[in-house]
């Protein structure tokens, strides 16, 4: 098992491909975007992740990592494509299924196909069905789900040190995947079946979504009652068996804002709590906009400064970001001039991005939407004579 083909060179696929290449594997990285392929083959990266640029450059220069737009023959295929959801909150698996069909053109007996993309229960079996249908001449293929569990900003570290759930469609597939992951994972490898592995990843993120929904609801209750929600949560968490998470302007990202809907799609009548939590978190940006609108009424021509657009601190990822949604909505409402500081990106269509100092000078209303490290260092004196709405506890 020396040749590996990684399909999808995004926030998980590219770090995985480059890590494996530095471990001595011959890795083909596949992406449908030609510009991404060209960039990687030059030893450059198209995403922000600590130390990833160094690892990609090393992997490419060693000759172990090459990028293509079409799958290449390999012993192991890793599907790391996006799994978003549609407007009706149903899973959108077109990228996974397209990858499976593409693999069918080069797969051979004995190969291992691993689905790392977070997926609804039964997706690994669907991948198997696609490839087996496309390749009826093959009789010895192995399929496994091993969900990624990495945190943006710590991906290269967590790819190695985190425990991994290994769920094959049969015992032989699980054993084959276990043999592969043990070569580069220091965390514990946990054996199960594919369907349990799929649901395990969904449950991990859904549990956080439910907890955040409770925190977000508390923030609204505290606002109505004139209570400091940050103090309240800190006091409650002093109980040895209480661990309330922090509220924010909503929930974003490629996991927590998406994965609960994958569970709902599989069991809509049995997921009332999950659905309620999603509704609370999805509605929080509306509450934030209403609060800003109310404060803007105090000015004739207010300048509203939004701090942050990413879905979480210190990354450049804008996927499903409530901060981005809030900034766009405020701009569209034209209740004042909206200016934005997002230190991790250079430009966003339709938004006026400014350096932090410039924004602090111009803003009448300051809205903290993301707890980037740069914002935490703002001297309190710079906030004087401004209306401040801290939605994520930047200064707490």
C-alpha positions in Angstrom: 0.0 0.0 0.0 2.5 2.6 -1.2 0.5 4.7 -3.6 -2.3 6.9 -2.3 -4.8 9.1 -4.2 -6.5 11.8 -2.2 -9.6 13.3 -3.8 -10.4 16.9 -2.6 -7.5 19.2 -1.7 -9.2 21.5 0.7 -8.9 22.0 4.5 -8.6 18.3 5.2 -7.5 16.7 1.9 -4.4 18.9 1.3 -3.0 18.5 4.9 -3.6 14.8 4.6 -2.0 14.4 1.2 1.1 16.4 2.2 1.5 14.6 5.5 1.4 11.2 3.8 3.9 12.4 1.2 6.3 13.4 3.9 5.9 9.9 5.5 7.2 8.4 2.3 4.1 7.5 0.4 3.7 8.3 -3.3 0.6 10.6 -3.2 -1.6 11.9 -6.0 -3.7 14.8 -4.9 -6.9 15.4 -7.0 -8.9 18.6 -7.3 -11.4 19.7 -9.9 -10.0 23.3 -9.8 -7.1 23.7 -12.2 -5.8 26.7 -10.4 -5.5 24.7 -7.2 -3.7 21.9 -8.9 -1.3 24.3 -10.5 -0.6 26.1 -7.3 0.1 22.9 -5.3 2.4 21.6 -8.0 4.4 24.8 -7.5 4.7 24.0 -3.8 2.2 26.7 -2.8 -1.0 26.5 -0.8 -4.4 28.1 -1.3 -5.7 27.9 2.3 -4.4 29.2 5.6 -3.2 26.6 8.1 -0.2 26.9 10.4 2.9 25.2 8.9 1.0 23.7 5.9 2.9 25.8 3.4 6.2 24.4 4.6 4.9 20.8 4.5 3.4 21.1 1.0 6.6 22.7 -0.3 8.6 19.9 1.2 6.3 17.2 -0.1 6.2 18.6 -3.7 10.0 19.1 -3.8 10.5 15.5 -2.6 8.5 14.3 -5.6 6.1 12.4 -3.4 3.2 14.7 -3.9 1.8 15.6 -7.3 -1.6 17.2 -8.0 -3.9 16.3 -10.9 -7.5 17.0 -12.0 -8.3 13.4 -12.5 -7.7 10.3 -10.2 -4.6 8.3 -10.7 -4.0 4.6 -10.1 -3.3 3.9 -6.4 -3.6 1.3 -3.7 -5.6 3.5 -1.3 -8.1 6.2 -2.3 -9.1 8.8 0.3 -12.3 10.8 -0.5 -12.0 14.2 1.3 -14.5 16.2 -0.8 -17.0 18.7 0.7 -20.4 17.5 2.0 -22.6 20.6 2.2 -26.4 20.7 2.6 -29.0 22.0 0.2 -31.5 24.9 0.9 -34.0 22.4 2.3 -31.3 21.2 4.8 -30.9 17.9 2.9 -27.4 16.5 2.5 -25.7 17.4 -0.8 -23.5 14.4 -1.6 -22.8 15.2 -5.3 -19.1 15.7 -4.6 -18.7 12.4 -2.8 -20.6 10.5 -5.5 -18.7 12.2 -8.3 -15.4 11.2 -6.6 -16.7 7.6 -6.4 -17.5 7.5 -10.1 -14.1 9.0 -10.9 -12.3 6.4 -8.8 -14.1 3.7 -10.8 -12.0 4.5 -13.8 -8.7 3.5 -12.1 -9.5 1.2 -9.2 -8.3 -2.4 -9.2 -8.8 -5.5 -7.1 -7.3 -5.2 -3.6 -7.6 -1.5 -3.4 -8.9 0.3 -0.2 -11.4 3.2 -0.6 -11.7 5.4 2.5 -14.4 8.0 2.9 -13.2 10.7 5.3 -15.8 13.3 4.4 -18.4 13.8 7.1 -21.5 12.0 5.7 -25.0 10.8 6.6 -25.4 7.2 7.7 -25.2 4.8 4.8 -23.0 7.0 2.5 -20.1 4.6 2.6 -22.4 1.8 1.4 -23.6 4.1 -1.4 -20.0 4.7 -2.4 -19.4 1.0 -2.5 -22.5 0.5 -4.6 -21.4 3.1 -7.2 -18.0 1.7 -7.6 -19.1 -2.0 -7.6 -21.8 -1.1 -10.2 -19.2 0.7 -12.4 -16.6 -2.1 -12.0 -18.5 -5.5 -12.1 -15.3 -7.2 -13.1 -13.7 -6.5 -9.7 -14.4 -8.8 -6.7 -11.9 -7.8 -4.0 -12.5 -4.1 -3.1 -12.4 -2.7 0.5 -14.5 0.2 1.8 -14.2 2.1 5.1 -15.3 5.3 6.7 -12.8 7.1 8.8 -14.2 10.5 9.6 -11.8 13.5 10.0 -11.7 15.0 13.4 -9.3 17.9 13.0 -9.6 21.4 14.3 -8.7 24.2 11.8 -5.5 25.8 13.1 -4.3 22.5 14.5 -4.9 20.2 11.5 -1.3 18.9 11.1 -1.0 18.1 14.7 -4.4 16.5 15.1 -4.1 14.3 12.0 -1.3 12.5 13.9 -2.3 12.7 17.6 -6.1 12.4 17.6 -7.9 9.1 18.1 -9.4 7.8 14.9 -12.7 5.9 14.4 -12.2 3.1 11.8 -15.4 1.7 10.4 -15.2 -0.8 7.5 -18.2 -2.3 5.6 -16.8 -5.6 6.7 -14.1 -7.0 9.0 -11.5 -7.3 6.3 -12.0 -3.7 5.2 -11.6 -2.5 8.8 -8.4 -4.5 9.3 -6.9 -3.1 6.1 -7.7 0.5 7.1 -6.3 -0.1 10.6 -3.1 -1.3 9.0 -2.8 1.9 7.0 -3.6 4.4 9.7 -1.3 2.9 12.3 1.6 3.9 10.1 1.1 7.6 10.8 -1.5 8.0 13.6 -0.2 8.1 17.2 -3.7 8.4 18.7 -5.8 5.3 19.4 -7.5 3.5 16.5 -11.0 2.6 17.4 -12.6 -0.2 15.4 -16.3 -0.3 14.5 -18.5 -0.6 11.4 -19.1 2.0 8.7 -22.6 3.1 9.8 -21.6 3.6 13.4 -18.5 5.5 12.4 -20.6 7.8 10.2 -23.0 8.5 13.0 -20.2 8.9 15.6 -18.8 11.9 13.8 -22.3 13.5 13.4 -23.0 13.0 17.1 -19.7 14.6 18.1 -20.6 17.9 16.4 -24.3 17.8 17.1 -23.7 17.5 20.8 -21.7 20.8 20.6 -24.4 22.4 18.5 -27.1 21.6 21.2 -24.8 22.9 23.9 -24.1 26.1 22.0 -27.8 26.6 21.4 -28.4 26.5 25.1 -25.7 29.2 25.6 -27.1 31.3 22.7 -30.6 31.1 24.3 -29.1 32.1 27.6 -27.5 35.2 26.0 -30.9 36.3 24.8 -32.5 35.7 28.2 -29.7 37.6 29.9 -30.1 40.5 27.6 -33.8 40.8 28.4 -33.1 40.5 32.1 -30.2 42.9 32.3 -27.7 40.2 33.4 -24.1 39.7 32.2 -24.2 36.3 30.4 -20.4 35.9 30.6 -20.5 36.2 34.3 -23.5 34.0 34.6 -21.9 31.1 32.6 -18.6 31.5 34.5 -20.5 31.1 37.8 -22.6 28.2 36.6 -19.5 26.4 35.3 -18.0 26.4 38.7 -20.3 23.5 39.5 -18.2 20.3 39.0 -20.7 18.7 36.7 -21.7 21.8 34.6 -19.9 22.8 31.4 -21.8 25.4 29.4 -20.2 26.5 26.2 -19.8 30.2 25.1 -22.5 32.0 23.1 -21.8 33.7 19.9 -23.5 35.4 16.9 -24.6 32.0 15.6 -22.8 28.8 14.6 -20.8 28.3 11.4 -18.3 26.1 9.7 -18.3 23.0 7.7 -19.2 20.7 10.7 -21.3 22.0 13.6 -23.6 24.0 11.4 -24.1 21.2 8.9 -23.7 17.8 10.6 -26.9 17.9 12.7 -29.0 18.1 9.5 -27.4 14.9 8.4 -28.8 13.2 11.5 -32.2 14.9 11.0 -32.3 13.7 7.3 -31.9 10.1 8.5 -34.4 10.2 11.4 -36.6 13.4 11.1 -39.3 12.2 13.5 -36.8 11.3 16.2 -34.7 14.4 16.3 -36.8 17.1 17.8 -34.1 18.4 20.2 -31.5 18.5 17.4 -33.9 20.4 15.1 -34.8 22.9 17.9 -31.1 23.6 18.6 -30.5 24.2 14.9 -33.3 26.7 14.8 -32.0 28.6 17.8 -28.5 28.8 16.4 -29.7 29.7 12.9 -31.8 32.5 14.3 -29.1 34.1 16.4 -27.7 36.2 13.6 -31.1 37.8 13.2 -31.1 38.7 16.9 -27.7 40.3 16.5 -28.8 42.3 13.5 -31.9 43.5 15.4 -29.6 44.6 18.3 -27.3 46.5 15.9 -30.3 48.1 14.1 -31.7 49.3 17.4 -28.3 50.9 18.4 -27.9 52.5 14.9 -31.1 54.6 15.5 -29.1 56.8 17.8 -27.1 58.1 14.9 -28.0 60.0 11.8 -25.4 58.3 9.6 -23.8 55.6 11.7 -20.6 53.8 10.8 -20.9 50.2 11.9 -17.6 48.4 12.4 -17.7 44.6 12.2 -14.8 42.7 13.8 -14.3 39.4 12.0 -15.9 37.4 9.2 -14.6 33.9 9.7 -16.7 31.2 11.4 -14.3 30.9 14.3 -11.2 32.7 15.7 -7.8 32.9 13.9 -8.7 31.1 10.6 -9.7 32.3 7.2 -12.6 29.9 6.7 -15.9 31.7 5.9 -18.0 28.6 5.3 -21.5 29.0 6.9 -20.1 31.9 8.9 -22.8 33.8 10.9 -20.4 36.8 11.1 -20.2 37.0 7.3 -24.0 36.7 7.1 -24.5 39.5 9.6 -22.1 41.8 7.8 -23.7 41.1 4.4 -27.2 41.7 5.8 -26.2 45.0 7.5 -24.8 46.2 4.2 -27.9 45.3 2.3 -30.1 47.0 4.9 -28.3 50.3 4.4 -28.9 51.4 8.0 -25.5 53.0 8.0 -22.0 52.6 6.5 -20.7 49.1 7.2 -16.9 48.6 7.5 -15.2 45.3 8.3 -11.8 44.1 9.6 -11.0 40.4 8.9 -7.2 40.0 9.4 -7.1 36.5 7.8 -8.5 37.4 4.4 -7.6 40.0 1.8 -11.0 40.7 0.2 -14.6 39.7 0.3 -17.1 40.6 -2.5 -19.4 43.4 -1.5 -17.8 44.3 1.8 -15.5 47.2 2.7 -12.4 45.6 4.4 -10.2 47.9 6.4 -7.1 47.6 8.6 -8.0 47.3 12.3 -6.7 50.8 13.3 -8.6 52.5 10.5 -11.8 50.7 11.5 -11.4 51.6 15.1 -10.9 55.3 14.2 -14.0 55.4 11.9 -16.6 53.2 13.7 -19.4 54.6 15.8 -20.8 51.2 16.6 -18.3 48.4 17.2 -19.6 44.8 16.8 -17.3 41.9 17.8 -18.3 38.9 15.8 -15.2 36.7 15.9 -12.6 36.4 18.7 -9.5 36.8 16.6 -6.3 37.3 18.7 -5.8 40.8 17.1 -9.1 41.9 18.5 -8.4 40.7 22.0 -5.3 43.0 22.1 -7.3 46.1 21.4 -6.6 48.6 24.2 -9.8 49.3 26.2 -9.1 53.0 25.6 -9.8 52.6 21.9 -13.4 51.5 22.7 -14.3 54.6 24.7 -17.0 56.8 23.2 -18.2 53.9 21.0 -21.2 51.7 21.3 -19.9 48.2 21.7 -21.7 45.0 21.1 -19.6 42.0 22.0 -21.4 38.9 20.6 -18.6 36.4 21.3 -16.9 37.5 24.5 -13.8 38.9 22.9 -13.0 41.1 25.9 -14.3 38.6 28.5 
